[in-house]
């Protein structure tokens, strides 16, 4: 498993809602930024590549606006938690806005430094949970920045004085199904596919929810947790009923046996491949990323194999800015101001010989998909 150098992604005592300098995971020198309280700040960092579509990781612990399934120009708003865990008989949904009848996090500390979002969850049970979510983004390397995937690195530490069994679940709603659509599922195993998870396909598209470098009992459900098929209290049960073919969502779960003060680091990979869509004039269009990948499984395998290098290169350009002698506010703006390159771009490819933009495709950047 991939290990963090520090116990925390950033010091939890860092002042919130103001520019501060602090140590952070992955950086050899202090960084600057604003730590937000998830109860007060909702929108967060968009995860996705250059022109690939995206999904927001909100500061309140939910997944927010989403265009990864080609919902241009009006993004779908998922507005749903995606991580939950059991600790003994206790179920906790990792958001400060838990669904009715459930309990969530007491607090979330959130630092966004595009394309990375770091979140630390304060719980009322003896567990420390940290999440670093990121997508590859390397200025100067367009190909490395054009990958339709997001990585969620989850660190769980048992602060109790006894060994405890913990079930951690990543739940995802999938695309909005159209009438008559069905979804096929393929189980992914470390022996055959290099990582565990589920590969969901329908039509020419699909997505992967995978778990890399993991030790423990792993299974997936064919529906999101919190639905009629899988109530929250049954999220740790691998024997729920089979999913109907029209269900687009998935849940990936892992059971960990954590000794006192033991920490486990897990890497969830969410990859998508929806290569074709139509514009407002019903003209068929194709994503440029489809010239490099043939399926969501290929995307997930690429990210898994190149995980360390992609993250290192993504943090390297940020580190250069943080070490500069620019004002703190400008350092933060130079990094987070680039979010629009994920949120408001399309990178198109055409197989037609008379399209003027050629093999490199056409990159378009809207002022705002939601505002224009």
C-alpha positions in Angstrom: 0.0 0.0 0.0 1.1 3.6 -0.6 2.2 5.1 2.7 2.0 8.8 3.8 5.0 10.4 5.4 2.9 12.2 7.9 0.1 11.2 10.2 -2.0 14.0 8.8 -2.3 15.6 5.3 -1.8 18.9 7.0 -1.7 19.9 10.7 -5.3 19.8 12.0 -4.7 22.8 14.2 -4.0 25.1 11.2 -6.3 28.2 11.4 -9.3 28.0 9.1 -10.8 30.6 6.7 -7.5 32.5 6.4 -4.3 32.3 4.5 -1.8 30.2 6.5 1.6 28.6 6.0 1.8 24.9 7.0 3.5 21.6 6.3 1.6 19.3 4.0 1.9 15.7 2.7 3.9 15.4 -0.5 5.7 18.8 -0.1 9.3 19.2 1.2 8.8 22.8 2.0 5.8 24.7 3.7 2.8 25.5 1.5 0.3 28.3 1.8 -3.5 28.1 1.4 -6.8 28.3 3.1 -8.2 25.5 5.2 -12.0 25.5 5.1 -14.5 24.0 7.5 -16.8 21.7 5.5 -19.8 22.8 7.4 -19.3 26.4 6.1 -17.9 25.8 2.5 -19.7 23.4 0.2 -18.2 23.5 -3.3 -14.8 21.9 -3.8 -12.2 20.9 -6.3 -13.3 19.4 -9.6 -11.7 16.1 -10.3 -11.0 15.1 -13.9 -8.7 15.8 -16.8 -8.3 18.5 -19.4 -11.5 18.3 -21.5 -12.6 14.9 -20.0 -15.5 15.9 -17.8 -15.3 16.1 -14.1 -16.9 15.4 -10.7 -16.7 17.8 -7.7 -15.4 16.7 -4.4 -17.2 19.1 -2.1 -15.9 20.4 1.2 -18.9 18.9 3.0 -17.9 15.3 2.0 -20.2 14.8 -0.9 -19.8 14.4 -4.7 -21.3 17.4 -6.4 -21.6 18.6 -9.9 -20.7 16.0 -12.5 -20.1 16.0 -16.3 -18.1 12.8 -16.6 -21.2 11.2 -18.3 -21.4 14.0 -21.0 -24.0 16.1 -19.2 -22.9 19.3 -21.0 -23.7 22.1 -20.6 -25.9 21.5 -17.6 -23.9 19.4 -15.1 -25.7 16.7 -13.2 -25.7 17.5 -9.4 -25.0 14.2 -7.6 -25.2 15.8 -4.1 -24.4 12.5 -2.5 -21.9 11.1 0.0 -19.5 8.6 -1.4 -17.6 7.2 1.6 -19.0 5.4 4.6 -17.7 3.0 7.2 -18.6 0.7 10.0 -16.7 0.4 13.3 -18.1 -2.4 15.2 -21.9 -1.8 15.1 -21.5 1.9 14.4 -22.2 3.2 10.9 -20.8 6.6 9.9 -21.4 8.4 6.5 -18.4 10.6 5.9 -20.1 13.9 5.3 -21.3 16.7 7.6 -24.7 16.5 5.9 -25.6 12.8 6.5 -28.8 11.3 5.1 -31.8 11.2 7.5 -31.5 8.4 10.0 -27.7 8.2 9.8 -24.7 9.8 11.6 -21.9 11.6 9.8 -18.7 13.4 10.5 -18.5 15.9 13.3 -16.3 18.1 11.2 -14.3 18.1 8.0 -11.2 20.2 7.4 -10.7 20.8 3.7 -7.8 22.2 1.7 -8.1 22.6 -2.0 -5.0 23.0 -4.2 -6.2 22.1 -7.7 -6.3 19.4 -8.9 -5.9 18.0 -5.4 -8.4 18.1 -2.5 -7.2 17.1 1.0 -9.9 16.4 3.6 -9.6 15.3 7.3 -12.6 13.9 9.0 -13.3 14.4 12.7 -15.5 11.5 14.0 -17.1 10.6 17.2 -15.6 7.1 17.1 -11.9 6.2 17.6 -10.8 6.5 14.0 -8.9 9.1 12.1 -9.8 9.3 8.4 -8.0 11.4 5.8 -8.7 11.6 2.1 -6.5 13.0 -0.7 -8.4 13.1 -3.9 -6.7 14.2 -7.1 -6.5 13.9 -10.9 -3.4 14.1 -13.0 -2.7 17.6 -14.2 0.8 18.6 -15.4 1.2 21.9 -17.2 3.3 21.4 -20.3 2.1 17.8 -20.7 -1.3 17.8 -22.3 -1.5 14.0 -22.6 -0.8 13.5 -18.9 -3.5 16.1 -18.2 -6.1 14.5 -20.5 -6.9 11.4 -18.4 -10.6 10.7 -17.4 -10.0 9.5 -13.9 -9.8 10.5 -10.2 -7.9 8.9 -7.4 -9.2 8.9 -3.8 -6.4 8.0 -1.3 -8.0 7.1 2.0 -6.0 6.7 5.2 -7.7 5.1 8.2 -6.1 4.9 11.7 -7.5 3.1 14.7 -6.9 5.2 17.8 -8.6 2.7 20.1 -6.8 0.4 22.6 -8.1 -2.7 21.0 -8.1 -4.4 17.5 -11.3 -3.5 15.6 -12.9 -4.7 12.4 -13.7 -1.8 10.0 -15.6 -1.9 6.7 -14.9 1.0 4.4 -17.2 1.5 1.4 -16.9 3.7 -1.6 -20.4 4.2 -3.2 -21.1 5.7 -6.6 -24.5 6.4 -8.3 -23.2 6.0 -11.9 -24.9 7.7 -14.8 -28.6 8.6 -15.1 -30.1 5.7 -17.0 -32.3 6.3 -20.0 -35.4 4.2 -20.6 -34.5 0.6 -21.6 -30.8 0.9 -20.8 -29.1 -2.0 -19.1 -25.7 -2.1 -17.4 -23.2 -5.0 -17.6 -20.7 -5.7 -14.8 -17.4 -7.4 -14.7 -15.5 -8.3 -11.5 -11.9 -7.1 -11.5 -9.4 -9.1 -9.5 -5.7 -8.4 -8.6 -4.6 -11.7 -10.1 -6.2 -11.0 -13.5 -6.6 -7.3 -13.7 -3.9 -5.9 -11.3 -6.5 -4.4 -8.9 -9.8 -5.3 -7.4 -13.1 -3.6 -8.3 -16.0 -3.5 -10.8 -16.1 -2.5 -14.5 -19.6 -1.2 -15.4 -20.5 -0.9 -19.1 -23.5 0.2 -21.1 -23.4 1.1 -24.8 -20.1 2.4 -25.9 -19.4 3.8 -22.4 -18.5 2.7 -18.9 -16.8 3.4 -15.7 -14.5 1.5 -13.2 -14.5 1.7 -9.5 -11.3 0.0 -8.4 -9.1 -0.5 -5.3 -5.4 -0.7 -5.8 -2.7 -2.4 -3.7 -5.2 -3.6 -1.1 -5.1 -6.3 1.5 -8.3 -7.4 3.1 -11.6 -8.9 2.2 -13.0 -7.0 -0.8 -16.4 -7.2 -2.6 -18.7 -5.0 -4.6 -22.4 -4.4 -4.7 -24.3 -3.5 -7.9 -26.0 -0.5 -6.3 -25.1 2.5 -4.2 -25.3 2.3 -0.4 -28.3 4.1 1.1 -30.7 2.7 -1.5 -33.6 0.2 -1.0 -31.2 -2.5 -2.3 -28.5 -1.7 0.2 -29.6 0.3 3.3 -26.8 2.0 5.3 -27.0 -0.5 8.1 -26.2 -3.4 5.6 -23.2 -1.8 3.9 -20.9 -4.3 5.5 -22.9 -7.2 4.4 -21.5 -8.9 1.2 -24.7 -11.0 0.8 -27.2 -8.4 -0.3 -29.5 -9.3 -3.3 -28.2 -9.2 -6.8 -28.7 -5.9 -8.6 -31.3 -5.3 -11.4 -29.8 -4.8 -14.9 -31.1 -1.3 -15.1 -29.2 -0.2 -11.9 -26.2 2.1 -12.9 -24.5 2.5 -9.5 -21.9 0.5 -7.6 -20.4 0.1 -4.2 -16.9 -1.2 -3.4 -16.2 -2.3 0.1 -13.1 -3.6 2.0 -12.9 -5.1 5.5 -9.8 -4.2 7.5 -8.6 -5.6 10.9 -6.8 -2.6 12.5 -4.7 -3.1 15.6 -4.4 -0.2 18.1 -2.6 2.8 16.3 -2.4 0.9 13.1 -3.0 2.9 9.8 -4.1 1.5 6.5 -3.7 3.6 3.3 -6.1 2.7 0.4 -6.3 4.0 -3.2 -9.7 4.0 -4.9 -9.7 4.7 -8.6 -12.7 6.1 -10.4 -12.2 6.0 -14.2 -14.7 6.7 -16.9 -14.9 6.3 -20.7 -17.9 8.0 -22.5 -16.2 8.8 -25.8 -19.1 10.1 -27.9 -21.8 12.7 -27.4 -23.9 15.2 -29.3 -23.7 19.0 -29.2 -26.7 21.3 -29.0 -27.1 21.0 -32.8 -27.2 17.1 -32.4 -23.8 16.9 -34.2 -21.9 13.8 -33.1 -18.7 14.6 -31.3 -15.8 12.5 -29.9 -13.6 13.1 -26.9 -9.8 13.4 -27.6 -9.1 10.9 -24.7 -10.7 8.2 -26.9 -7.6 8.3 -29.1 -5.5 7.1 -26.2 -7.8 4.7 -24.4 -10.4 2.1 -25.5 -12.3 1.6 -22.3 -12.6 2.8 -18.7 -10.6 -0.3 -17.7 -7.7 0.8 -19.8 -7.8 4.2 -18.1 -7.9 2.7 -14.6 -5.0 0.4 -15.4 -2.9 3.3 -16.7 -3.6 5.4 -13.6 -2.8 2.5 -11.3 0.5 1.7 -13.1 1.6 5.3 -13.2 0.1 6.5 -10.0 3.3 7.5 -8.2 4.8 9.4 -11.1 1.5 11.2 -12.0 1.1 12.4 -8.4 4.7 13.4 -8.1 4.5 15.5 -11.3 1.2 17.0 -10.2 2.6 18.1 -6.9 6.0 19.2 -8.4 4.7 22.3 -10.2 2.7 23.3 -7.2 5.8 23.0 -5.0 7.7 25.3 -7.3 4.9 28.0 -6.9 4.8 27.5 -3.1 8.6 28.0 -2.9 8.5 31.2 -4.9 8.7 34.7 -3.4 5.2 35.7 -4.6 2.6 36.9 -2.1 0.6 34.1 -0.5 -2.7 35.1 -2.2 -1.0 35.0 -5.6 0.5 31.5 -5.0 -3.0 30.2 -4.1 -4.5 32.0 -7.1 -1.9 30.6 -9.5 -2.8 27.1 -8.5 -6.5 27.2 -7.8 -7.3 29.5 -10.7 -6.6 26.7 -13.1 -9.7 24.8 -12.0 -11.5 26.1 -15.0 -9.3 24.0 -17.3 -11.0 20.9 -15.9 -14.4 22.3 -15.3 -15.1 24.3 -18.5 -13.2 22.6 -21.3 -13.9 20.1 -24.0 -11.1 18.5 -26.1 -12.6 17.2 -29.3 -11.3 14.7 -31.8 -12.7 14.1 -35.3 -12.3 11.2 -37.7 -13.5 13.4 -40.6 -10.7 14.2 -43.1 -12.0 17.8 -43.8 -12.0 19.0 -40.1 -9.5 21.9 -39.9 -8.0 21.2 -36.5 -6.1 18.1 -37.4 -4.9 15.1 -35.3 -4.3 17.1 -32.1 -8.0 17.9 -31.9 -9.8 21.0 -30.8 -9.7 22.3 -27.2 -12.6 24.6 -26.4 -12.8 26.6 -23.1 -16.1 28.1 -22.1 -16.3 30.9 -19.6 -18.7 28.8 -17.6 -20.7 25.7 -18.6 -23.2 26.5 -15.8 -23.4 30.3 -16.3 -23.4 30.6 -20.1 
